[in-house]
Amino acid sequence: MTPKEIRSRLFEMQDLKYKEFHLGLMPGVDPDSVIGIRTPQLRSFAKEIFKSGDYEEFLAVMPHEYYDEMNLHGFILCEMKDYDRVVKEIDRFLPHVNNWATCDLISPKKAFSKNTDRLILDIKRWMSHKEELTLPEETYTIRYGMEMLMSFFLDDLFKPEYLEWVASVQSEEYYVNMMKAWFFATALAKQYEATIPYIEQHKMDDWCHRKSIQKARESYRITLEQKAYLNTLK
């Protein structure tokens, strides 16, 4: 399927009301770059394209003109099982990501879940792209690394050192710091004893510290007693 044919199919799925709603969640994204397609439809279309095997020409285009094309590209990567190919494509993809929604949808579980020993090394590489973020294009590489650490390494594969990886990220970028807070709120829910010292000792800047507590207190996975204690640490 050519990129032109794929774009034509995407416009057939356009939902203008959904577009208007979704734009409200992504400040700064050019409205003209958004077609407006609901995620289940886009994911289903990605599966269809991947099954056909006719996607190489589309993946070769980078960056895509439309937000929805970028998301479709990400969903196609999620279907891949070849770890080396997936990481190569993600490395090519991330520098062109300009919003949190596209960044957060890329989770190639079929490739990543069976290669966690390799994934943790790539996560560290993504997160250490720059210790001090100065360029907008670094934002979503770092955010993506933290998100994958949160998704795959806060359960059975958890190591306390991963908390330090995230806590040590220094950035003025809102979408990096929001992911940092999300990570620590999730870590409090899953690895409370290892994580709470980072809050007690105020190891992050004030904004991330307070936002981590806020998000943890909003979580149904945190007990009432834990929430009450967190409230004293603000």
Protein Blocks (a to p, Z undefined) as FASTA:
>chain_A
ZZklmmmmmmmmpcfklmmmmmmmmghiafklpnopafklmmmmmmmmmmnopamlmmmp
ccdfbfklmmmmmmmmmmpmblklmmmmmmmmmmmpcbfklmmmmccfklmmmmmmmmmm
mmmmmmmmpmbdcbfklmmmmmmmmmmmmmmmmmmmpcfklmmmmmmpccfbfklmmmmm
mmmmmmmmmmmmlmmmmmmnopacfklmmmmmmmmmmpckbcfklmmmmmmmZZ
